[in-house]
Amino acid sequence: MLEKIIRTTIVTSALLFAPAIAQAANLGSISSPVNEDLAQQLQTALDQARGEIPGAAVAILSPQGTWFGSSGVSNLATGAPLQPSDRFQIGSITKTFVATTVLQLVEENVLSLEDKLTERLPSSVTDSIPNADQITIRQLLNHTSGISDYVDVLFSQAAVNPGVFLNRWEPVQLVSFINALEPSFNPGESWEYSNTNFLLLGMVVEAATNGNIANEIRDRILEPLALSNTFFAEQEAIPGGYVRGYWDFDQDGTLNDISGANLSWAWSTGAMISNTADLSTFIQSLIHGELLEPDTLQEMLTTISPITSENYSSYGLGIGTLESPNRFWYIHRGQTLGYRSNMWYSPLENITYIELINGRSSQNLAGATLTTLRRYQPPASVPEPGFVPGLLLTVTIGLTFRLNFANILRRSHLPK
């Protein structure tokens, strides 16, 4: 029954949003900044909405212009003000980079979306994964594999021994966390977000290219788009580092600096670092067709619904949607130990929204800033001093000329 629902949703999504994607592509990037009045209102909205979050960086690119803002601090110990260009851990937004890499390999016929897991990974990995001979790359990308989430097991261990986040983990060790777990469902029969899916996709990319996932992402996405502030942590050096991250890990009412955690625990599910400018460029380039061929992009944006998720209305291949009666976004969210991220793009409004914070708060910043953008009314223009007298003089001269010209015409038509 679910397979029928999935197929219907795919066709509907493709027909409904393909024109909007094409329209957005024609609009191109928006580079001019918003006016000073709107910039100040957006800054005020961000400052007020941030609340107890240590620091936040937000980028909004819209037909009204661009705005890159920041609020709070990048380091609680030093009180250093957070800058719009600062880098953060981006968590599961990493998945969209990985999915794009996988889909490029599909375009090159190195991989197929219908390849089975057992065809791409050694038996030493797949023997402990239930239904590995049935699970396809497509099902890993859209979270319909049924594979349990290794992160759940990792966090259970961390509750007893927080030091697990300081360890240097290898992907095969992380996969082993699900060895004793039954699948949530049979492949293709339902939907459930599982970080294990993208852990395995990272391993598939490495096996298919005989390389490593960080290099593939750099060569295929970061370098072509000149994303100079985006890195794959623990596999690449990060000159200048990134902002500190905070979480009340021990629940004693005080924020803990957890920046020392080793991001190998997240690997291809969430170990990347970036800033708002780079993520704006990435999502716009992706949706506008600069990274994938049109047919491949349509595959990526074809989503499954209904799904049970607090974060997405539907989910495609490494990217989800957020939908309401009046809004539609392509999005991916992310969260690590002391960071949270949002990457949204609206093809209908041509708005890009990026939000990065260095805390685990669920405080809603998008509501305040985007509402400010949509409700903004430019101040009424005031004539420059001297403009009104000049205008009156021009009108007077014009009226005098018309009267004189009318008299000339009247005299020219008198009988001779």
Secondary structure in CASP SS format (residue, H / E / C, confidence):
PFRMAT SS
TARGET T0000
AUTHOR 0000-0000-0000
METHOD secondary structure of the structure
MODEL  1
M C 1.00
L H 1.00
E H 1.00
K H 1.00
I H 1.00
I H 1.00
R H 1.00
T H 1.00
T H 1.00
I H 1.00
V H 1.00
T H 1.00
S H 1.00
A H 1.00
L H 1.00
L H 1.00
F H 1.00
A H 1.00
P H 1.00
A H 1.00
I H 1.00
A H 1.00
Q H 1.00
A H 1.00
A H 1.00
N H 1.00
L H 1.00
G C 1.00
S C 1.00
I C 1.00
S C 1.00
S C 1.00
P E 1.00
V C 1.00
N C 1.00
E H 1.00
D H 1.00
L H 1.00
A H 1.00
Q H 1.00
Q H 1.00
L H 1.00
Q H 1.00
T H 1.00
A H 1.00
L H 1.00
D H 1.00
Q H 1.00
A H 1.00
R H 1.00
G C 1.00
E C 1.00
I C 1.00
P C 1.00
G E 1.00
A E 1.00
A E 1.00
V E 1.00
A E 1.00
I E 1.00
L E 1.00
S E 1.00
P C 1.00
Q C 1.00
G E 1.00
T E 1.00
W E 1.00
F E 1.00
G E 1.00
S E 1.00
S E 1.00
G E 1.00
V E 1.00
S E 1.00
N E 1.00
L C 1.00
A C 1.00
T C 1.00
G C 1.00
A E 1.00
P E 1.00
L C 1.00
Q C 1.00
P C 1.00
S C 1.00
D C 1.00
R C 1.00
F E 1.00
Q E 1.00
I C 1.00
G H 1.00
S H 1.00
I H 1.00
T H 1.00
K H 1.00
T H 1.00
F H 1.00
V H 1.00
A H 1.00
T H 1.00
T H 1.00
V H 1.00
L H 1.00
Q H 1.00
L H 1.00
V H 1.00
E H 1.00
E C 1.00
N C 1.00
V C 1.00
L C 1.00
S C 1.00
L C 1.00
E C 1.00
D C 1.00
K E 1.00
L H 1.00
T H 1.00
E H 1.00
R H 1.00
L C 1.00
P C 1.00
S H 1.00
S H 1.00
V H 1.00
T H 1.00
D C 1.00
S C 1.00
I C 1.00
P C 1.00
N C 1.00
A C 1.00
D C 1.00
Q C 1.00
I C 1.00
T E 1.00
I H 1.00
R H 1.00
Q H 1.00
L H 1.00
L H 1.00
N C 1.00
H C 1.00
T C 1.00
S C 1.00
G C 1.00
I C 1.00
S C 1.00
D C 1.00
Y H 1.00
V H 1.00
D H 1.00
V H 1.00
L H 1.00
F H 1.00
S H 1.00
Q H 1.00
A H 1.00
A H 1.00
V H 1.00
N C 1.00
P H 1.00
G H 1.00
V H 1.00
F H 1.00
L H 1.00
N C 1.00
R C 1.00
W C 1.00
E C 1.00
P H 1.00
V H 1.00
Q H 1.00
L H 1.00
V H 1.00
S H 1.00
F H 1.00
I H 1.00
N C 1.00
A C 1.00
L C 1.00
E C 1.00
P C 1.00
S C 1.00
F C 1.00
N C 1.00
P C 1.00
G C 1.00
E C 1.00
S C 1.00
W C 1.00
E C 1.00
Y C 1.00
S C 1.00
N H 1.00
T H 1.00
N H 1.00
F H 1.00
L H 1.00
L H 1.00
L H 1.00
G H 1.00
M H 1.00
V H 1.00
V H 1.00
E H 1.00
A H 1.00
A H 1.00
T H 1.00
N C 1.00
G C 1.00
N C 1.00
I H 1.00
A H 1.00
N H 1.00
E H 1.00
I H 1.00
R H 1.00
D H 1.00
R H 1.00
I H 1.00
L H 1.00
E C 1.00
P C 1.00
L C 1.00
A C 1.00
L C 1.00
S C 1.00
N C 1.00
T C 1.00
F E 1.00
F E 1.00
A C 1.00
E C 1.00
Q C 1.00
E C 1.00
A C 1.00
I C 1.00
P C 1.00
G C 1.00
G C 1.00
Y C 1.00
V C 1.00
R C 1.00
G C 1.00
Y E 1.00
W E 1.00
D C 1.00
F C 1.00
D C 1.00
Q C 1.00
D C 1.00
G C 1.00
T C 1.00
L C 1.00
N E 1.00
D E 1.00
I C 1.00
S C 1.00
G C 1.00
A C 1.00
N C 1.00
L H 1.00
S H 1.00
W H 1.00
A C 1.00
W H 1.00
S H 1.00
T H 1.00
G H 1.00
A C 1.00
M E 1.00
I E 1.00
S E 1.00
N C 1.00
T H 1.00
A H 1.00
D H 1.00
L H 1.00
S H 1.00
T H 1.00
F H 1.00
I H 1.00
Q H 1.00
S H 1.00
L H 1.00
I H 1.00
H C 1.00
G C 1.00
E C 1.00
L C 1.00
L C 1.00
E C 1.00
P H 1.00
D H 1.00
T H 1.00
L H 1.00
Q H 1.00
E H 1.00
M H 1.00
L H 1.00
T C 1.00
T C 1.00
I E 1.00
S C 1.00
P C 1.00
I C 1.00
T C 1.00
S C 1.00
E C 1.00
N C 1.00
Y C 1.00
S C 1.00
S E 1.00
Y E 1.00
G C 1.00
L C 1.00
G C 1.00
I C 1.00
G E 1.00
T E 1.00
L E 1.00
E E 1.00
S C 1.00
P C 1.00
N C 1.00
R C 1.00
F E 1.00
W E 1.00
Y E 1.00
I E 1.00
H E 1.00
R E 1.00
G E 1.00
Q E 1.00
T C 1.00
L C 1.00
G C 1.00
Y C 1.00
R E 1.00
S E 1.00
N E 1.00
M E 1.00
W E 1.00
Y E 1.00
S E 1.00
P C 1.00
L C 1.00
E C 1.00
N C 1.00
I E 1.00
T E 1.00
Y E 1.00
I E 1.00
E E 1.00
L E 1.00
I E 1.00
N C 1.00
G C 1.00
R C 1.00
S C 1.00
S C 1.00
Q C 1.00
N C 1.00
L C 1.00
A H 1.00
G H 1.00
A H 1.00
T H 1.00
L H 1.00
T H 1.00
T H 1.00
L H 1.00
R H 1.00
R H 1.00
Y C 1.00
Q C 1.00
P C 1.00
P C 1.00
A C 1.00
S C 1.00
V C 1.00
P C 1.00
E C 1.00
P C 1.00
G C 1.00
F H 1.00
V H 1.00
P H 1.00
G H 1.00
L H 1.00
L H 1.00
L H 1.00
T H 1.00
V H 1.00
T H 1.00
I H 1.00
G H 1.00
L H 1.00
T H 1.00
F H 1.00
R H 1.00
L H 1.00
N H 1.00
F H 1.00
A H 1.00
N H 1.00
I H 1.00
L H 1.00
R H 1.00
R H 1.00
S H 1.00
H C 1.00
L C 1.00
P C 1.00
K C 1.00
END
